[in-house]
Amino acid sequence: MELKKKLKPKKGLRILEYILGTILLIAIALTIFYFYERYQLTELGYSIQASNEILLKMKKSYVMEIGENKTLNAAFESSDYKEKNLDHYSKIKYQKQKHLIRNINSLIKRKYNNNEISMILSHGNDEDVTAFAKRDKVEYLEEFFTYDYAKIRNYDRYLAYMNETGEDEENTIIQVNIDLDKEPYKDPVITDDYSPKVLVTKHRKLKDGYVPKDLITIPQEYVKGEEKVKGTRIAWQNLKRMIDDAKKEGMEILVNSAYRSYKEQVKVFDLYKGLYGDEYVAKYVSTPGFSEHQTGYGFDLASAKSNVFSTTKEYDWTIKNSAKYGFVHRYPTSSESITGFSNESWHFRYVGKKIATYVYENKLVYDEYFAMFLDKEN
């Protein structure tokens, strides 16, 4: 039986197989190497998208030397990335803003340095910074924006107010932030904050239909007069402790007035306007919707022994001790230019012990504290 000869692969085919095998091995090796390189970047804190761009742009060594950097990460993720600004990106403090890199590029173009750009970014939201980045370079940047509570959108208002009033930078920032450069009751901020931190002024109005969520009736033994008086539960609980502790020291503090609804404030406003005129209500009576009494956190206090609270030992004791219970004297004589109201020796407001203590120890009014630490609007 004749055996068939075993066919041997042609020499050219064997070489081709060798070349293809080698290419495949190289491709596998390069893929493994690439994923390892990317792994190192992601372990450092960079996103997959940013890591891919870093490798594509051959900037891995640069990035590894810098280390984790959120602004760099955002730059490599962004279509606004510019190679010439790379060293700037790594030195600018990150802010979570949609147009962060585009705005950084614009601010660099306007000759701001890295520290100034970080300052600008940290004092506004994306909309604020985008608008600011379009304008020519300004002076007096550090004078205002070394203060954490300065707002980049208020820059022009700060300059105008300081030139008009002669106030220093810090007071200018605080007073403009609470809108003292604007006409009272016009174009107010509308608030729906029901917490003890709510601020109501001649520039900050409670939303329509605002009614505190936890009103309770104050026991009649604590009230001066026969009318029923209400306040928020947390405010009353702390005020009761204060009144009871004062009584142990021989003081007789009572509540003269507390929560007033919008409709009740209308009646009060109209009554005093009819009796004393516009000038009086401007100084002493809040326009409906702008009254702290509507929040349920404001209380008018009285002495059981006198109708003039400011002349009593109860007043002196309350001034010295109310912060321990979370209350601030809301309208002191020394701050009429800030609050917009003449002195009300009887009006105390619950804001919580921590805030009240800071306000008392630093000789502030609540408006100032709010502007410095709490205002996140506008």
Secondary structure, DSSP 8 states (H G I E B T S, - for coil): ----------HHHHHHHHHHHHHHHHHHHHHHHHHHHHHHHHHHT--HHHHHHHHHTT-HHHHHHH---HHHHHHHH-TT--GGGHHHHTTS-----TTHHHHHHHHHHTT--HHHHHHHHTTS-HHHHHHHHTS---S-HHHHHTSTT--GGGHHHHHHHHHHH---HHHHHHHHHTTTTS-TTSS-EEE---STT---BTTEEE-TT---SSEEE--GGGBSSSS--EEEHHHHHHHHHHHHHHHHTT--EEEEE----HHHHHHHHHHHHHHH-HHHHHHH---TTS-GGGGT-EEEEEETTBS-GGGSHHHHHHHHHGGGGTEEEEE-GGGHHHHSS--EEEEEEE--HHHHHHHHHTT--HHHHIIIII----
